[in-house]
């Protein structure tokens, strides 16, 4: 009985020793970082990770590429950047400015870091969820229009502009959602009788966007969005005002983002949308106006 208990204790110790490296790798602070600069000697380098991310002066960490791993010591640290020096005085770092390497606080974690950077796509390794604000202005031109309970639309043309303000959240490498508000101002020209009929819309909007891969040798990219909006509208006809609700669904957008700096980007967009507004005067029944709009937009993301 005693030998059986001793055997169980010995087996437990063996299992514990085998699990220690695994537990260390689970708790390691692993991250793929971009190399900001490398010295001419190859002995020191800078990464965009500083005191704000928990790096401290004198800290030793493991850096891994596809083919090698080495340890380095932080010799200078500010809020967002840190300068590292190779511990092995005989070697030089096997990377250059703009390369990606795996960074971890667990210097014993050599064999798990090399496969990670070999197998995972670079975009997934460096992706971090982020948010941005979007402001855009659009010029609109209606392609078609119909009004319920009427056989022929009297509108000769309908043009307008839109202003939209959104908050966007990039939640995956290629995917982003956004929500915000939009103001529309349109003017319809009617013949027989000759009238200019202005319409205002106030909508809450939401959209989902797919960002295609960055263009070659650039941070710019093309994107495709599907959006919708719902809100209030009012139309003035010969000083009488009809009010009601409006829905924009679907809205399809194709755009191009031009990165100006790390802090903001410009974008250019073409879109088509279907708008339905249901309005009435105080003493009349509701009428629904269905409009197919095309629009060209320019905006800023920051």
Buried (B, 14 or more C-beta within 10 A) or exposed (E): EEEEEEEEEEEEEEEEEEEEBEEBBEEBEBBBBBBBEBBEEBBBBBBEBBBEBEBEEEBEBBBBBEEBBBBBBBEEBEEBBBBBBBEEEEEBBBBEEEBBBBBBBBBEBBEBBBEBBEEEEEEEBBBEEEEBBBEBBBEBEBEEBBBEEEEEBBBEEBBBBBBBBBEBEBEEEBEBBBEBBBBBBBEBBBEEEEBEBEBBBBBEBBBEBEBEEBEEEEEBBBBEBBBBBEBBBBBBBEEEEBBBBBBBEEBEBEBBBBBEEEEEBBBBBBBBBBBBBBBEBEEEEEBBBBBEBBBEBEBBBE
